Amino acid sequence: MMTRANIETFIIFQYSTGIGHLARCSAIAKALSSISHVTMFSGGKPIEGYLAPSGVDFVQLPAVRWDLVAGAFPVPVDPGYTMAEIERMRSELLVDSYLRIKPRIVIVEYFPFEPRRFGKTLSGLFDAINNEQERPIVICSIRAYPMLWNPDVDSAWINEQLRKNFSCVLHHADPKLFPLTSLGSYISSALSGISVRQTGFIRRPLTQMDHNRTSKGLLLTVGGGGALGAKLLKRWIYAAKAGSPDLFPINAVCGPLMGANDRKILRAEQDANITVHDWVVNLDELISSSRAVVCMGGYNTLVEALSLKKPVLAFPNSDLGDQAFQVSVLHSQGMLLKGDQSQSEYEITALMNKLLSFRPQHPIDCNGAERSIEIVKQLLSASIQ
């Protein structure tokens, strides 16, 4: 009988301007650690204060980042290395780890969607896997909408990679809100003939709190942060100041990737009714204690706020097509209010006031981590029959 002790899982992921991929993969790793020993391989910039789930090994690959523009190539976080050197070191580390540990399960988040983000990092690993007599179960993990930045990636190439290298695709979204048919013809072509399992949304393990406590005011949060997040957060604070007294108290969260100078400017807005946080590792307590949430359009914040049945006003980053897509879908189904980054502070104030009486129309399925375990168990059972 197969036990946790002799099952190894690798989870490989990449991020740049936000930490949604890190948070989502951490939740999957924590869930899978109940049936397997898990090793996470992160290709993004190290996040100060981040702790991997208990019992999960965390390996920091030589980090890369990229700009939020179409066609942008990743560049080393450490300028002392060339991109070719980074790709070689990353590939060697993954291959060496694979040959030494021999995982039964390999989960790659987002690849082969947007291959430019990974470059040659995975080439050696897939070669090693494909040379095995008994190949591991290889899973492609995607969020609600696997947006591509690179317009010249052929959907047929994605489909070929999925057929060649992967056992199945896990689509981490509520199928009632994001059916596969809603993803458009390009994604449908990429997934044609592929085994795709919809898990429900992934959220971090829910923190238990006193639900009898009165919820007051707004939570303003911009995910990873960055320069755009700083700009939006400042405008949201100004807009709230002109709104209903019921919008207070305000908790504003900058995010781990926001620059020190931007944080300093935002902290200057603090007063008796406004608290500015550099970063909060787990937002559950602030979400629960707030009457409503104002955020961008990132996957994790939306899922966490809606899972706690909070009214949400979302301003998707116009440069990130996945944010615009998922916010539009959720807005069309009465799940949240939708803002636009070009709106005036007067218009934002009006939306914030409206948010106080808004309620999401439907519950959401956020059991994706637990359902992912069941799917992996099924794949493991099938592999030994």
C-alpha positions as CSV (number, residue, x, y, z in Angstrom):
1,M,0.0,0.0,0.0
2,M,1.3,3.4,-1.0
3,T,1.9,5.8,2.0
4,R,2.8,9.4,2.3
5,A,6.4,8.5,3.2
6,N,7.2,7.1,-0.2
7,I,5.4,9.7,-2.4
8,E,7.3,12.8,-3.4
9,T,5.7,15.8,-5.1
10,F,7.4,18.8,-6.9
11,I,5.5,22.1,-7.4
12,I,7.3,24.5,-9.8
13,F,6.1,28.0,-10.3
14,Q,7.1,31.5,-11.4
15,Y,6.0,35.0,-10.6
16,S,7.1,38.6,-11.0
17,T,5.0,41.6,-10.0
18,G,2.5,39.9,-7.7
19,I,2.5,36.9,-5.3
20,G,-0.7,35.2,-6.4
21,H,1.2,32.2,-7.9
22,L,3.2,31.9,-4.6
23,A,0.1,32.0,-2.5
24,R,-1.9,29.5,-4.7
25,C,1.0,27.0,-4.9
26,S,1.5,27.3,-1.2
27,A,-2.1,26.3,-0.6
28,I,-1.8,23.4,-3.0
29,A,1.4,22.3,-1.3
30,K,-0.1,22.4,2.2
31,A,-3.1,20.3,1.0
32,L,-0.9,17.7,-0.8
33,S,1.4,17.4,2.2
34,S,-1.3,15.2,3.7
35,I,-0.6,12.5,1.2
36,S,2.9,13.3,0.0
37,H,6.2,15.0,0.9
38,V,6.2,18.2,-1.1
39,T,9.0,20.4,-2.5
40,M,8.2,23.8,-3.9
41,F,10.5,25.4,-6.4
42,S,10.0,29.2,-6.7
43,G,11.4,31.2,-9.6
44,G,10.3,34.6,-8.4
45,K,12.0,37.2,-6.2
46,P,12.3,36.0,-2.6
47,I,9.5,37.5,-0.4
48,E,10.6,38.8,3.0
49,G,8.5,37.2,5.7
50,Y,7.2,34.4,3.6
51,L,7.1,30.9,5.3
52,A,6.4,27.7,3.4
53,P,3.7,25.5,4.8
54,S,4.8,23.3,7.7
55,G,6.5,20.1,6.5
56,V,7.0,21.4,3.0
57,D,10.5,22.0,1.6
58,F,11.1,25.3,-0.3
59,V,13.8,25.7,-2.9
60,Q,14.5,29.2,-4.2
61,L,15.6,29.0,-7.9
62,P,17.8,31.8,-9.2
63,A,15.1,34.5,-9.5
64,V,13.9,36.4,-12.6
65,R,11.4,39.2,-13.1
66,W,9.7,40.9,-16.1
67,D,7.9,44.1,-16.9
68,L,4.1,44.4,-17.3
69,V,4.3,44.9,-21.1
70,A,3.4,42.5,-23.9
71,G,6.3,40.5,-25.2
72,A,8.6,41.3,-22.2
73,F,11.4,38.9,-21.6
74,P,12.4,37.8,-18.1
75,V,15.6,39.3,-16.7
76,P,17.7,38.2,-13.7
77,V,16.8,39.7,-10.3
78,D,20.5,39.6,-9.6
79,P,22.2,41.7,-12.3
80,G,25.5,39.8,-11.8
81,Y,24.2,37.0,-13.9
82,T,23.1,36.8,-17.6
83,M,19.8,35.2,-18.4
84,A,21.6,32.3,-20.1
85,E,23.5,31.6,-16.8
86,I,20.2,31.9,-14.8
87,E,18.4,29.4,-17.1
88,R,21.3,27.0,-16.9
89,M,21.5,27.1,-13.1
90,R,17.8,26.7,-12.8
91,S,17.7,23.8,-15.2
92,E,20.5,22.0,-13.5
93,L,19.0,22.5,-10.0
94,L,15.7,21.0,-11.2
95,V,17.2,18.1,-13.0
96,D,19.6,17.2,-10.2
97,S,16.7,17.4,-7.7
98,Y,14.5,15.2,-9.9
99,L,17.2,12.5,-10.4
100,R,18.0,12.5,-6.7
101,I,14.4,12.5,-5.3
102,K,12.5,10.9,-8.2
103,P,9.1,12.5,-7.4
104,R,5.9,10.6,-8.3
105,I,4.0,13.8,-9.0
106,V,5.3,17.0,-10.7
107,I,3.0,20.0,-10.9
108,V,4.1,22.9,-13.1
109,E,2.1,26.0,-12.7
110,Y,1.1,27.9,-15.8
111,F,3.5,26.3,-18.3
112,P,3.1,25.7,-21.3
113,F,0.9,28.8,-21.2
114,E,3.2,31.8,-21.5
115,P,6.5,29.8,-22.2
116,R,8.6,33.0,-22.3
117,R,8.3,33.3,-18.5
118,F,10.1,30.0,-18.1
119,G,12.5,30.1,-21.0
120,K,14.7,27.0,-21.0
121,T,14.3,26.3,-17.3
122,L,12.1,23.2,-17.8
123,S,13.7,21.8,-20.9
124,G,16.2,19.5,-19.1
125,L,13.6,18.4,-16.6
126,F,11.2,17.3,-19.3
127,D,14.0,15.5,-21.1
128,A,14.8,13.6,-17.9
129,I,11.2,12.8,-17.3
130,N,10.6,11.6,-20.8
131,N,13.7,9.3,-20.6
132,E,12.2,7.5,-17.6
133,Q,10.7,4.0,-18.1
134,E,8.1,4.8,-15.4
135,R,7.3,8.5,-15.9
136,P,5.8,10.5,-13.0
137,I,2.4,12.1,-13.1
138,V,2.9,15.5,-14.6
139,I,0.2,18.1,-14.0
140,C,-0.3,21.6,-15.5
141,S,-2.0,23.9,-13.0
142,I,-3.8,27.0,-14.2
143,R,-5.8,29.7,-12.6
144,A,-9.2,31.0,-13.8
145,Y,-7.9,32.5,-17.0
146,P,-4.5,31.5,-18.3
147,M,-3.7,34.7,-20.1
148,L,-0.8,34.8,-22.6
149,W,1.4,37.9,-22.9
150,N,3.2,36.6,-26.0
151,P,0.9,37.0,-29.0
152,D,3.0,34.7,-31.2
153,V,2.5,31.6,-29.1
154,D,0.4,29.2,-31.3
155,S,-2.4,27.4,-29.5
156,A,-1.4,24.3,-31.4
157,W,2.1,24.4,-29.8
158,I,0.5,24.6,-26.3
159,N,-1.7,21.7,-27.1
160,E,1.3,19.7,-28.4
161,Q,3.2,20.4,-25.2
162,L,0.3,19.3,-23.0
163,R,-0.1,16.1,-25.0
164,K,3.6,15.3,-24.9
165,N,4.6,16.2,-21.4
166,F,1.5,16.3,-19.1
167,S,-1.0,13.8,-17.6
168,C,-3.8,16.4,-17.2
169,V,-4.6,20.1,-16.5
170,L,-6.1,21.3,-13.3
171,H,-8.2,24.4,-13.8
172,H,-8.5,26.2,-10.5
173,A,-11.9,27.9,-10.8
174,D,-15.5,27.5,-9.9
175,P,-17.0,25.7,-13.0
176,K,-20.4,27.5,-12.4
177,L,-18.7,30.9,-12.7
178,F,-15.9,30.0,-15.2
179,P,-17.0,27.1,-17.4
180,L,-14.3,26.0,-19.9
181,T,-16.5,27.3,-22.7
182,S,-16.1,30.8,-21.3
183,L,-12.4,30.9,-21.8
184,G,-12.6,31.7,-25.6
185,S,-11.6,30.0,-28.8
186,Y,-7.8,30.3,-28.3
187,I,-7.8,28.5,-24.9
188,S,-10.4,26.0,-26.1
189,S,-8.0,25.2,-29.0
190,A,-5.0,24.9,-26.6
191,L,-7.0,22.5,-24.4
192,S,-8.6,20.5,-27.2
193,G,-8.5,16.8,-26.5
194,I,-6.7,17.4,-23.1
195,S,-7.9,16.0,-19.8
196,V,-9.0,19.1,-17.9
197,R,-10.3,18.9,-14.3
198,Q,-12.0,21.9,-12.8
199,T,-11.2,21.9,-9.1
200,G,-13.0,25.0,-7.7
201,F,-11.0,28.0,-6.6
202,I,-7.9,27.7,-4.5
203,R,-7.7,29.7,-1.4
204,R,-5.3,29.7,1.5
205,P,-6.5,27.7,4.5
206,L,-9.2,29.6,6.2
207,T,-8.3,31.2,9.5
208,Q,-10.8,30.6,12.2
209,M,-12.2,33.9,13.8
210,D,-14.9,35.2,15.9
211,H,-17.8,35.6,13.5
212,N,-19.9,37.5,16.0
213,R,-17.5,40.4,15.9
214,T,-19.0,43.5,14.2
215,S,-17.4,44.2,10.8
216,K,-16.6,47.9,10.1
217,G,-15.1,50.1,7.4
218,L,-13.1,49.2,4.3
219,L,-10.0,47.1,3.6
220,L,-8.0,48.5,0.7
221,T,-5.4,46.1,-0.7
222,V,-3.3,46.0,-3.9
223,G,-1.9,42.5,-3.8
224,G,1.8,42.4,-4.4
225,G,2.0,46.2,-4.5
226,G,4.3,47.9,-6.9
227,A,4.2,51.4,-8.3
228,L,0.7,51.1,-9.8
229,G,-0.6,49.7,-6.5
230,A,0.9,52.7,-4.6
231,K,-0.9,55.1,-7.0
232,L,-4.2,53.3,-6.7
233,L,-4.0,52.9,-2.9
234,K,-3.4,56.7,-2.5
235,R,-6.4,57.6,-4.8
236,W,-8.6,55.1,-2.9
237,I,-7.7,56.7,0.4
238,Y,-8.5,60.2,-0.9
239,A,-11.8,58.9,-2.4
240,A,-12.8,57.3,0.9
241,K,-12.1,60.4,2.9
242,A,-14.8,62.2,0.8
243,G,-17.3,59.4,1.3
244,S,-19.7,58.1,4.0
245,P,-18.6,57.9,7.6
246,D,-19.5,54.2,7.4
247,L,-16.4,53.7,5.1
248,F,-14.2,54.0,8.2
249,P,-12.1,52.8,9.8
250,I,-9.8,52.0,6.9
251,N,-7.1,49.4,6.7
252,A,-4.8,49.9,3.7
253,V,-2.3,47.1,2.8
254,C,0.7,48.1,0.6
255,G,2.0,44.6,-0.4
256,P,5.5,43.0,-0.2
257,L,6.7,44.3,-3.6
258,M,5.9,47.9,-3.1
259,G,8.9,50.2,-2.9
260,A,10.1,51.7,0.4
261,N,9.5,55.3,-0.7
262,D,5.9,54.6,-1.9
263,R,5.2,52.9,1.5
264,K,6.6,56.0,3.3
265,I,4.3,58.3,1.3
266,L,1.3,56.1,2.1
267,R,2.1,55.9,5.8
268,A,1.8,59.7,5.8
269,E,-1.9,59.3,5.2
270,Q,-2.4,57.5,8.6
271,D,-4.6,59.0,11.2
272,A,-7.0,57.8,13.9
273,N,-9.3,56.2,11.3
274,I,-6.7,55.0,8.7
275,T,-4.1,52.3,9.3
276,V,-1.5,51.6,6.6
277,H,0.1,48.1,6.7
278,D,3.4,47.3,4.9
279,W,2.2,43.7,4.3
280,V,-0.1,41.2,5.9
281,V,0.8,37.6,5.2
282,N,-2.8,36.3,5.7
283,L,-5.6,38.8,5.0
284,D,-8.4,36.7,6.6
285,E,-8.5,38.7,9.8
286,L,-8.6,42.1,8.1
287,I,-11.1,40.9,5.5
288,S,-13.4,39.4,8.2
289,S,-13.2,42.5,10.4
290,S,-14.0,44.8,7.4
291,R,-17.4,45.6,6.1
292,A,-16.2,45.5,2.5
293,V,-13.1,45.2,0.3
294,V,-11.6,47.4,-2.4
295,C,-8.9,45.7,-4.4
296,M,-7.4,45.2,-7.8
297,G,-8.4,42.1,-9.9
298,G,-5.9,39.5,-8.7
299,Y,-7.2,35.9,-8.2
300,N,-6.3,35.4,-4.5
301,T,-7.8,38.6,-3.0
302,L,-11.0,38.1,-5.0
303,V,-11.4,34.5,-3.9
304,E,-10.6,35.2,-0.3
305,A,-13.0,38.2,0.0
306,L,-15.8,36.4,-1.8
307,S,-15.3,33.2,0.1
308,L,-15.9,35.3,3.3
309,K,-19.1,36.8,1.7
310,K,-17.7,40.3,1.6
311,P,-18.9,43.0,-0.8
312,V,-16.0,43.7,-3.3
313,L,-15.1,46.7,-5.5
314,A,-12.4,45.6,-7.9
315,F,-10.2,47.8,-10.1
316,P,-8.5,45.3,-12.5
317,N,-5.1,46.2,-13.8
318,S,-5.7,47.1,-17.4
319,D,-2.3,45.7,-18.4
320,L,-3.2,42.3,-17.0
321,G,-5.8,40.6,-19.2
322,D,-6.5,37.9,-16.7
323,Q,-7.6,40.5,-14.1
324,A,-9.9,42.2,-16.6
325,F,-11.4,38.9,-17.7
326,Q,-12.1,37.5,-14.2
327,V,-13.5,40.8,-12.8
328,S,-15.8,41.2,-15.9
329,V,-17.1,37.6,-15.5
330,L,-17.7,38.0,-11.7
331,H,-19.3,41.4,-12.3
332,S,-21.6,40.1,-15.0
333,Q,-22.9,37.4,-12.5
334,G,-23.6,39.9,-9.7
335,M,-20.6,38.9,-7.6
336,L,-18.9,42.3,-7.2
337,L,-18.8,45.9,-8.3
338,K,-16.4,46.8,-11.0
339,G,-14.3,50.0,-11.1
340,D,-11.9,51.5,-13.7
341,Q,-8.5,52.9,-13.0
342,S,-9.3,55.9,-15.1
343,Q,-12.2,57.0,-12.9
344,S,-12.1,60.2,-11.0
345,E,-11.9,60.2,-7.2
346,Y,-15.5,61.5,-7.2
347,E,-16.6,58.5,-9.2
348,I,-14.6,56.1,-6.9
349,T,-16.2,57.7,-3.8
350,A,-19.7,57.0,-5.3
351,L,-18.8,53.4,-5.9
352,M,-17.4,53.0,-2.4
353,N,-20.7,54.4,-1.0
354,K,-22.6,52.0,-3.2
355,L,-20.5,49.1,-2.0
356,L,-21.8,49.5,1.6
357,S,-25.2,48.1,0.6
358,F,-24.0,45.6,-2.1
359,R,-24.1,41.9,-1.6
360,P,-22.7,39.1,-3.8
361,Q,-25.4,37.1,-5.6
362,H,-24.0,33.6,-5.2
363,P,-21.6,31.6,-3.0
364,I,-18.3,30.4,-4.6
365,D,-16.7,27.0,-4.7
366,C,-13.3,27.5,-3.0
367,N,-12.5,23.9,-2.2
368,G,-9.9,23.6,-5.0
369,A,-7.0,22.5,-2.8
370,E,-9.0,19.7,-1.3
371,R,-10.4,18.6,-4.7
372,S,-6.9,18.7,-6.1
373,I,-5.9,16.0,-3.5
374,E,-8.7,13.7,-4.7
375,I,-7.7,14.1,-8.3
376,V,-4.0,13.3,-7.5
377,K,-5.1,10.3,-5.5
378,Q,-7.1,9.1,-8.6
379,L,-4.1,9.6,-10.9
380,L,-1.9,7.7,-8.5
381,S,-4.3,4.8,-8.2
382,A,-4.6,4.6,-12.0
383,S,-0.8,4.6,-12.4
384,I,-0.3,1.5,-10.3
385,Q,-3.1,-0.6,-11.8
